[in-house]
Amino acid sequence: MALNRTSATFTPYRFDLNIYRGCEHKCQYCYAVYSHKYLEDADFFDNIYYKDGVVEALDRQLSTKPLQGKLIGIGTVCDSYQPLEKQLGLTRKCLEVIANHKNPIYISTKSPLIERDVDILNQLSCQVPVSISVSITTLNEKLAKKLEPNVVSPKRRFETLKFLKESTKALVGVHLMPVIPFLTDDDENLEGIIKLAQEYHLDHVIMDPLNLYGETKKHFFTFIKQNFPQLEQDFKALYSSSRSLNAYRMQLRHKLAKIKEKYGLKNKYIADFLPKTVKAKQISFFD
Ligand code: SF4
């Protein structure tokens, strides 16, 4: 099967397409590292798998009635535009299938490789709702290189956003995710990202603070110990209970709401463009 039904209730899509397992981008906070344990492989960042026959399977699934017109989340676990995609072109082939079936889509990536597919994205966005988000966590180039060693600079990611906004009818915006306590949650950074989003006439900035579970927590804490030892205790205290994390989340939400208000940024969210039956079921992201 190409598409999986997702159990998450906070996203606007109920079906997702994840072509790759593992991700060469190597973000130190990656929430998806857990997914390799089902493959009995510990090397999430170096051993990349892909779904064999995914294009044909997708075509078969989209030909069935229950999936007609349904919104599809693409690359919601592992990035669909990571370097291997350049060789294999599976994401492009899947987009061609989706364009034939005219399903609305919701894509998130960190890679400028998505620009390659602008022809299909534009064609589809003229017919059905399309949402494209690029993840940007910080404008600090040095910090970005530490946190996301195999991803292009934040500046380059903004260029991708600008290009897609100007070249398609899609809703285009920033996934300010994750906001990392003590490292990227300062006013200057958050305001800088929102200001640029407004300058480029982007449609949304959707945020979520860093969540740490299982393998991700272990990996991230090791990274902090090696690179920011002075913050180790702060992180441990904050992530010791859901109470402290919820308090942090509320503070951040308040801060971001004020910044967005200052720049007049109101999210145009894909759920606004979907039929009422879909909207009723979704709860919007933390913004
Ligand atoms: S781009 Fe996404 S999936 Fe890839 S390593 Fe970074 S957070 Fe993980």
Residues whose N, C-alpha, C, O or C-beta is under 5 A from the ligand:
A	BS01	SF4	C23 H25 K26 C27 C30 Y31 A32 V77 C78 D79 K110
